[in-house]
């Protein structure tokens, strides 16, 4: 990846260590895990032991005490495993579940869930999306009704990454009778609670090595101490969570695009047609030049936003810009790569098709392109 002034010698050392781990312990198994449409949960344990899951979390909770940029480096280097599904599964833990546990969790929740999550001993998932509530988070229907010192939860969630393997789920629920963004509360629910069930594992087009589930909750009794954050403030907690999640998506997308570019450059220098490597044709070179420029522009935007977050800001407009641009560049690079590879790009034996399938999720997950445009435009036009 490109050097940038926001990274120091410590960051570069961390990148080297993570990169070596990925290439040695993950990449050799990418094909096997893709074929199985799963990867072992021991990956979380191993990464927890090495301190990778808690790079930018406080030492008091089992983290390494690094800054936010350490997490950016992890997201970039994980894409070198050549399986977007593996990178996504780990990213849900580091950039979606743990941020909420750390930001709004009680000390009890941090002890029971954040610490083991950072150590890779417990795996979490984030239950937001429902069959009738995707981009419109405020329309969720899963209810949490107070009953003494407990809450009774009923409802279902869909498209939940890590949902099959997760030991616990952070659930977005609403008070019965409430509407819109009011009355929404978050809870942490352990998988072994009566009424918690994994309805099915979903079959996806891409990111196939990650497990994605449909979850159901029937009269599931959750203790009040498992409430995450303030009662009735869940919508705002989730809106905060989506910011680091979206930058994680942007960073991963650009890293994937760069790897796709590197593979494509190697291919066009070796593939010969009409008596010369196809990379010698001007039309190919110029298209690659345009793509390389867009990838670099997306990366620099990501780093700019990462620097703002590292300084304590969470600029929704700029984060949305980064995700929107990175996702589109990633999909464009993957599609062009398939074209450069020709028939070989359409064959499952070449990893280019995997980046093509995996990249498409970047324009949907964590906020669709359309939602990103709406967030940006609302801040532009007051």
Buried (B, 14 or more C-beta within 10 A) or exposed (E): BEEBEBBEEEBEEBBEBBBEBBBEBBBEBBBEBBEEBBBEBEBBBBBBEBBBBBBBBBEEBBBBBBBBBBBBBBBBBBBBBBBBBBBBBBBBBBBBBBBBBBEBBBEEBBEBBBBBBBBBBBBBBBBBBBEEBBEEBBBBEBBBBEEEEBBBBBBBBBBBBBBBBBBBBBBBBBBEEBEEBEBBBBBBBBBEBEBBBBEBBBEBEBBBBBBBBBBBBEEBBBBEEBBBBEBBBBBBBBBBBBBBBBBBBBBBBBBBBBBBBEBBBEBBEEBEEEEEBBBBBEEBEEBBEEBBEBBBBBBBBBBBBBBBBBEEEBBBBBBBBBBBBBBBBBBBBBBBBBEBBEEBBEEEEBBBBBBBBBBBBBBBBBBBBEBBEBBBEEBEEE
